[in-house]
Structures are given as C-alpha cells and as structure tokens.
Amino acid sequence: MKTSTQATHLRQAIRRLATQLPRSTSKLALPQQPFDSLLLARSPLYRRSREQFLAQKGVLDPALLSSPRSLSGAILLENRIQYSPTEAELLWTAQETRESIERLLELRTFTTSVFHEQSHRLLWSFLPPPTRGAESIRRYLNFIESLVVMTDMALSDALGPTLARPLYLVGSIYDPGSMARKAARSKPEYRRYLLAAMHATYLNLELYNPADIERIIPALFGKSSLVVRATRRALNLDRQFVLQTNPIWQHRNQKAIEAFFRKQDRLAPTSRGRLDLPDDPFQHGHSVFWAERWLDEMAIH
C-alpha cells in the first residue's frame, strides 16, 4: 500500500474513532493512551484484562516508546508495560490537514497495544513454567504468543470489524476483526474456531510449512468452513514477525529469558508442575487444555 494511501486510511480511522470517544472516562483508563477509554467502554474483555493486570500489581508506565524498541527489549519479561501517551497528538494531527503524512505515520509507530502486552504478563503467572532446555523454552514462548494472538482475535471479533479495523489501523489493538463469531452457530463452535486458530498460529511460529498446517489443523479440529477460516487467519500473521522478529527476539534475549525462568522456579510452588509441549504437531492435548483454561479465565465465550 502506498504511503499516501496508508496515511489517508489512518487519518480517516482516527477521525472516525474521535466521534465515538465516551463522554465519561473509566477509572481504569490510561491518560492519553490512544482510544483506551473507548475500548474500556465497549469491551468487557478489555476491562477484564486491565483489572487482572492491575490485580497482579502490574505497572502501566507512560513513556515515549517506539515499536522497534518495544519489539527488541526484554521488558516483556517484566510486570510493567510502557505506553506512549499520544492520543491528543494523534487526534490533532489527523484533523490538521496541513500536517505531513510522514508525521502522521511516524506518530502511529508510537502506539502500544496495551491489551496485547497485558495478555503476555498475565500468561507468565497463569501457565506453569516450561521444562528445561532450549527447545522446550522456544516451544513454550511460541505457545504463549499463540495464546496472545488468539486473545487479540477474540477481542476484535467481539468488537466487530466496523470498530476493530480503525482501532487496528491506529495500533491500539493488533487484529482487525472478523465475522467468525457471528458465523458460528454456537458458542462451542466459536471456541473450536479460536482453538484451531491458536494451534495454527503456534505451528506457524514453529516454522511449519503453511501447506502442512492447512493439512494438520482440519485433521485435529474438523473440516468445517470455520476451521478452514481459522487456519487461514493464523497464516495471515505477518511473515516478518514469524521469520525474523519473533526468533530474533528470543535469540537476543536468551540470557534474560533463562534468568526469568530460573527466578520463576524459585518463586513458583512445586505443585504447579511444568508445561512440556511435544514436538509432534498432532499431539495438541496440552496446548488445548491450557488454552481452554485461559479462555475460561478471560471469560471468552
């Protein structure tokens, strides 16, 4: 997409969202986090995530934070999230037609998806720690990422594409939404859709061939049209993130990750056990078990 077209769509998205901002602001709202008050007003899941993160003494820290910095450092391992308080600047820049398109697009790179970041921190304490070993830790990290992506999907689907897409363009959420929730004939069918999307995302992050993933997922979750859609949605995950950003982050922060899990070992009760994810893509029992528990925890139906 050309830069001018991107800027036009972004400007339109911001202007549309500006008309929907709530008159009263929730006590949970982050000052100047782009459209945080709107998401809190419209989404029970978004509110639940914020409440649970604060309940585990999570810290939300306003700071100038670019996307490259957020995707490279080890802050993901901390119970602290930084976000750039840029809402007023985004609103003004989108309304001020004399401002350059480059400035608007650059400003967009400072938007943090706080919801996505909260899911990561909540899952550190929700899941048992991984078994020892580099491969086990890699699978564990990719499983957590697949749960976070699945949760992003559930949030945007509940919002609906009309609202989710402009929020996605701004960067406040990481998924533009789909009609899968409405297409599902029952809550169990939509849950199966999310579980299929989760496992397909996991296999994608594990660098399985997309053609193999399209064969594996229907074999495990059924050959319904929704399962096919879930698989395709998972495979739409940005290829640069799959092939570069995600593995590079794991490699770059390897020592910090190992130290993090050693600390978890000291602090976590032994009764929790460890999560051992097999390398066989057809053995998905552990991942589905914990994904179901996570969906229940977040009241996603």
KALIN-V673794 format. One record per run of one state. SS is the DSSP state (H for helix, E for strand, - for the rest). FROM is the first residue (numbers start at 1). TO is the last residue. If there is no record, write none. Layout:
<<SS;FROM;TO> <SS;FROM;TO>>
This chain:
<<-;1;2> <H;3;18> <-;19;35> <H;36;42> <-;43;43> <H;44;55> <-;56;58> <E;59;62> <-;63;66> <H;67;70> <-;71;74> <H;75;77> <-;78;79> <E;80;83> <-;84;86> <H;87;95> <-;96;100> <H;101;108> <-;109;113> <H;114;126> <-;127;128> <E;129;130> <-;131;133> <H;134;159> <-;160;160> <H;161;170> <-;171;179> <H;180;183> <-;184;186> <H;187;205> <-;206;209> <H;210;221> <-;222;224> <H;225;235> <-;236;238> <H;239;252> <-;253;253> <H;254;267> <-;268;269> <H;270;272> <-;273;273> <E;274;275> <-;276;284> <H;285;297> <-;298;301>>
